Amino acid sequence: MDTHQLCKQFSGVNLVTENKQEKLETQKTSVSFKGAFMPFVGIGGSLGVCYSKAMAAEVLPLFGMQLEIDPHAQALAMWVFSLIAVVAIYNDRERHGNLRPFYYAIAGLLILVGTLYIYWDVRVLFSSYYLMFTAAFKNQNSILKKLNSQIQAQSDDLTEWNKSLENRVSSQVAELDRVGKLKRFLAPEIANLVVEQVDSEMLSSHRCYVAAIFCDLRGFTAFSDNAEPEEVMEVLQDYHQALGKLVAEKGGTISHRAGDGLLIIFNDPIKCNEPVRCGIELAFAAQETVSGLAIGWSKRGFELGMGVGVASGYATLGIIGDECRSDYTAIGNVVNLSSRLCDEAASGEVLICKRAYLDVEENIEVEVLSGLKLKGLSRFQEAYKVLSVST
């Protein structure tokens, strides 16, 4: 996962978080307006009709008017409005699941109908409206409790989601940091593969069987003494850029760069079935690449070539450095041996040690170099100049 992908995920995460929070705030502020108001409209309409005749009798004469209201029509309108309230409360039961308000409302409606058509009594009429208002308030209270419960559940979900998000972001930041460290010595696609498949423990100190390939330029010391610094930098840039691209393509790890020297490791941290064969194939490809560069250098008067040494064996590998700069390096005799073989290799040659030869003897054609005395090694070494490698 690269920086662009991670930032894109963060942007999407922030957008989702904002939408969730906005939705939650909208629900919190709109709860009071989502209460059951239709029961109050129905009960209020019934009360208005109930007292309309009395109010008309008191008010209209002041304007010289009279209004006759049919009592049967008045009674019918009263219980019809009350029925609207009862039906609204019954429908609201699906919102909160509480039937008690409906029972209060239906009792109030029955009492109202009874006092209108069977026995008229103001106290009974009052009790019917009292029951229906009680039902309406209980209905609204049940709705508000239900909504509050839903919002609390959503708030808990959002809190849990944010906690999960924090963990996810922390994990991705750590992943990005590991990728950033790996990209200092691995190709980007290989660095991503390492992070996806294994944890950071693989980058701590450990032993592993590897193929170590050491390359440097023949004639570089004389060249750097006579050439301008800008020309030396240009040659080194071309050299490292070409070989770095080649190593990335072959799946190797650049462990160390020093001037024209380059140490490449196969089989760690990316595992390889045939590290020595991969190393020799890389060495021949690198020789071909440098030969192409040497043509251009020769035209400018720079006579340069490259020697390569390949050794195999166990090495201790891991990150060495500080928080500002780290290198993934290998330490052991195998590294020293590859460097000494490289010192002995002439321009265009690939020398390998005996152990490396035994790993791939069926796939290569060699010339034996017996009794080779390598700098820093006490015993004479048997080495092999690789003439060709089968594909």
Secondary structure, DSSP 8 states (H G I E B T S, - for coil): --HHHHHHHHHHHHHHHHHHHHHHHHHHHTGGGGS--HHHHHHHHHHHHHHHHHHHHHHGGGGT------HHHHHHHHHHHHHHHHHHHHHHHHHH---HHHHHHHHHHHHHHHHHHT---HHHHHHHHHHHHHHHHHHHHHHHHHHHHHHHHHHHHHHHHHHHHHHHHHHHHHHHHHHHHHTTTS-HHHHHHHHHHS-GGGGSSEEEEEEEEEEEEETHHHHHHHS-HHHHHHHHHHHHHHHHHHHHHHT-EEEEEETTEEEEEESSSS--S-HHHHHHHHHHHHHHHHHHHHHHHHHTT---EEEEEEEEEEEEEEEEE-SS-EEEEEESHHHHHHHHHHHH--TT-EEEEHHHHHHHGGGEEEEEEEEE--TT-SS-EEEEEEEEE--
